Amino acid sequence: MASSSKTTFVDANDLLARRAAQKRGLISFAGGLPDPALFPKRQLSQAFLSAVGADAVTALQYGWPEGSRELREQIASELAARGASVEAERIIITSGAQQAIQIATTLAGPRPRIAVEPETYPGALEIFRSARAKLVGMAEAAQLYYVMPSVSNPRGQRLSDEERLALFERARHNQGYIVEDDAYAGTRFSTGVDSPLLATHPDRVFHVGTYSKTLCPGLRIGWLVAPKRLAKRALGQKQASDLQANGLSQALLVQYLQSGHFAGLQRRARAHYRRKLRRLLAAVQRHLPQLRYTAPIGGFSLWLDCEQHLSDTRLLEAAIARGVSFDLGHRFRAAPAKTLAIRLCFSAVADADIEPGVARIAQAFAKAFSRRHSG
Ligand SMILES: Cc1ncc(COP(=O)(O)O)c(C=O)c1O
């Protein structure tokens, strides 16, 4: 796996993923990527021309660290439609949701205790680990409680009303803050959306959002609403880290959102991803009956696991040899576990590749865990 003699700063699991990405004809269930077929290329090109043509200075000059006024107003009205009334002034435009999580983590102080679900977003785990956080379970006392209440990654589930209440109670009791990562909220397969936690507890919640999953991640535009008493420090952190989010992306996005095409795109995306999920579930039932899952209500992925002590890395190596890849389950786990788990992202896989891809994983499973290899 790491046999290259060249110096590399990439870890072994990343090397495996990169090797898979370079393999021709590979069917990739890895990555959590939106389907590029949904990128509104023509409308974004028009938005770009309008952004640069109409007001090139706004698009190309340095801007304020909090971001474009129009974009913040747009986000405020999207949040209001979901039941959270927030003044646009309180919204900070960030370089993706990733930076918003990073800012919230920094504000928790040195070596914070951060509560996470047993399986969670690896990009957040990386931020927490690099902040030398102590990761604890959701029932414990913590300074930050990191959750994805509307649609979780990797499981694609929501928090129930009871779970929300218990979370607020715990955070209040421990004087902690909740980091509400709403990255996938706009990807619910049905039209219903939960109101964000921000709506009811604005003083306890860092609310994190992004256009990466519903529009395109290349823009690198997300946002953060920090609790009022931390808002000034949050803005200071934003400014210290990169001065401002990409101004050209913000200007382009404002033009695109004003064109009125976003709602239609989201409708199409919902049907598109629902269809892919249906195909994936049928293929998994057929070829991988030994793995368990709960059907997701949104998001881009299906989380599969079993009770057996099997190595996800060994399975991935066998899968890549058969021309298919997926995300290693252990990367989503806050604490090590020996039981097998994998994440299959259906979002960017061509419809026709879904069933053959799962069949290849089943072959890899049989090969990797045949009696000869098991130990
Ligand atoms: C749950 C979750 N939060 C945040 C992010 C990062 O999003 P962005 O591209 O906006 O930085 C991702 C990306 O995969 C994610 O899955």
The ligand as an SDF file (V2000), in Angstrom:
LIG
                    3D

 16 16  0  0  0  0  0  0  0  0999 V2000
  -21.1000   16.7650    7.6310 C   0  0  0  0  0  0  0  0  0  0  0  0
  -20.1860   17.6430    6.8400 C   0  0  0  0  0  0  0  0  0  0  0  0
  -19.8990   18.8570    7.3090 N   0  0  0  0  0  0  0  0  0  0  0  0
  -19.0830   19.6930    6.6490 C   0  0  0  0  0  0  0  0  0  0  0  0
  -18.4950   19.3120    5.4520 C   0  0  0  0  0  0  0  0  0  0  0  0
  -17.5630   20.2710    4.7620 C   0  0  0  0  0  0  0  0  0  0  0  0
  -18.2830   21.0180    3.8580 O   0  0  0  0  0  0  0  0  0  0  0  0
  -17.6520   22.2160    3.0240 P   0  0  0  0  0  0  0  0  0  0  0  0
  -17.3570   21.6840    1.6720 O   0  0  0  0  0  0  0  0  0  0  0  0
  -18.7310   23.2400    3.0050 O   0  0  0  0  0  0  0  0  0  0  0  0
  -16.4390   22.6860    3.7450 O   0  0  0  0  0  0  0  0  0  0  0  0
  -18.7650   18.0620    4.9160 C   0  0  0  0  0  0  0  0  0  0  0  0
  -18.1440   17.6310    3.6470 C   0  0  0  0  0  0  0  0  0  0  0  0
  -18.1190   16.4910    3.2920 O   0  0  0  0  0  0  0  0  0  0  0  0
  -19.6200   17.2020    5.6370 C   0  0  0  0  0  0  0  0  0  0  0  0
  -19.9080   15.9860    5.1830 O   0  0  0  0  0  0  0  0  0  0  0  0
  1  2  1  0
  2  3  1  0
  2 15  2  0
  3  4  2  0
  4  5  1  0
  5  6  1  0
  5 12  2  0
  6  7  1  0
  7  8  1  0
  8  9  2  0
  8 10  1  0
  8 11  1  0
 12 13  1  0
 12 15  1  0
 13 14  2  0
 15 16  1  0
M  END
$$$$
